[in-house]
Amino acid sequence: QVQLVESGGGLVQAGGSLRLSCVASGRNPFSSYDFGWYRQAPGKEREFVAAIIRSGGSTVYGNSVKGRFTISRDNAKNVLYLQMNTLKPEDTALYYCVIPLSYWGQGTQVTVSS
């Protein structure tokens, strides 16, 4: 069993930045998992945001965030990050930390005002 706890969400103006964090706890080492971020806006389907492999050496992004968001991880601290820059109102959503095909966090709300 793994617990994922997100933090760092909030209200920000368009053009601003936020950094989300996800702390993972469980029996297996943090470094043994690939991680991802997903988001879901009201009335919309969940959308892939970004993913990072165990070593942190490879990342992939959804088209809507490419060039603005950066996913990273600190395996020594058991923390996953999502740096979000140049935020847009359409980035407003509940953001989830994910271990693909296995575990989801409860989410942290990001609201971008125009």
matplotlib code that plots the C-alpha trace (Angstrom):
import matplotlib.pyplot as plt

x = [0.0, 1.2, -0.1, 0.2, -0.4, -0.4, 0.1, 0.9, -2.4, -4.1, -5.5, -3.2, -3.6, -3.1, 0.6, 1.6, 3.4, 2.7, 4.7, 2.9, 4.4, 3.5, 4.9, 4.8, 4.9, 4.8, 6.7, 8.6, 11.3, 10.1, 12.7, 11.1, 8.1, 7.4, 5.1, 2.7, 0.4, -3.1, -5.8, -9.5, -11.6, -15.3, -17.4, -14.3, -12.5, -9.2, -6.3, -2.7, -0.3, 3.2, 5.1, 8.6, 10.5, 12.1, 15.5, 14.1, 16.1, 13.1, 9.9, 6.9, 4.2, 0.7, 0.5, -1.5, 1.3, 4.4, 6.9, 5.2, 5.2, 8.2, 7.9, 10.8, 11.5, 13.8, 14.3, 16.2, 13.2, 10.5, 8.9, 7.5, 7.1, 5.2, 6.5, 3.8, 4.6, 2.7, -0.5, -3.7, -7.4, -7.8, -5.2, -7.8, -8.4, -7.9, -4.4, -3.6, -0.3, -0.3, 1.6, 0.4, -2.1, -1.8, -2.4, -3.9, -3.7, -6.7, -5.7, -4.9, -7.0, -5.4, -7.5, -6.2, -8.0, -8.1]
y = [0.0, 3.5, 6.8, 9.9, 13.3, 16.3, 19.9, 23.3, 24.1, 27.4, 30.5, 32.3, 34.9, 34.1, 34.2, 33.2, 30.1, 27.4, 24.3, 21.2, 18.6, 15.0, 13.0, 9.2, 6.7, 3.0, -0.2, 0.0, 2.6, 5.8, 5.3, 2.1, 3.8, 5.8, 8.8, 11.0, 14.0, 14.1, 16.7, 17.0, 20.1, 20.3, 18.5, 17.2, 14.0, 13.4, 14.6, 13.4, 16.2, 14.7, 11.6, 10.8, 7.5, 6.1, 7.6, 10.9, 10.7, 10.8, 12.8, 13.2, 15.9, 16.4, 18.8, 21.4, 21.9, 21.2, 24.0, 25.5, 22.7, 20.7, 17.4, 16.4, 14.2, 14.0, 10.3, 11.2, 13.1, 10.9, 13.9, 14.4, 18.0, 19.8, 23.3, 25.2, 28.4, 30.8, 29.5, 29.9, 29.9, 26.6, 25.0, 25.3, 21.7, 19.2, 17.9, 14.3, 12.6, 9.1, 5.9, 4.6, 1.7, 1.6, 4.5, 8.0, 10.8, 12.8, 15.8, 19.5, 22.3, 24.8, 27.8, 30.3, 33.6, 35.7]
z = [0.0, -0.9, 0.3, -1.9, -0.4, -2.7, -1.6, -3.1, -4.9, -4.5, -6.3, -8.7, -11.4, -15.1, -15.9, -12.4, -11.1, -8.6, -7.5, -6.5, -4.2, -3.6, -0.7, -1.0, 1.8, 1.8, 2.1, -1.2, -1.9, -3.5, -6.2, -7.3, -8.8, -11.9, -11.2, -13.0, -12.6, -13.9, -13.6, -13.8, -14.4, -13.5, -16.2, -18.0, -18.2, -16.4, -18.4, -18.4, -17.4, -17.0, -16.0, -14.9, -14.7, -11.6, -12.0, -13.1, -16.3, -18.6, -18.6, -20.8, -21.0, -22.2, -25.2, -23.3, -20.7, -22.7, -22.3, -19.3, -16.7, -15.4, -13.5, -11.2, -8.2, -5.2, -4.5, -1.3, 0.1, -1.4, -3.0, -6.5, -7.9, -10.6, -11.4, -13.2, -15.0, -17.2, -15.8, -17.8, -16.6, -18.5, -16.1, -13.4, -12.1, -9.3, -9.7, -8.8, -8.0, -9.5, -9.5, -12.9, -12.8, -9.0, -6.7, -6.8, -4.2, -3.1, -5.3, -4.7, -6.3, -8.6, -9.6, -12.2, -12.4, -15.6]

ax = plt.figure().add_subplot(projection="3d")
ax.plot(x, y, z, "-o")
ax.set_aspect("equal")
plt.show()
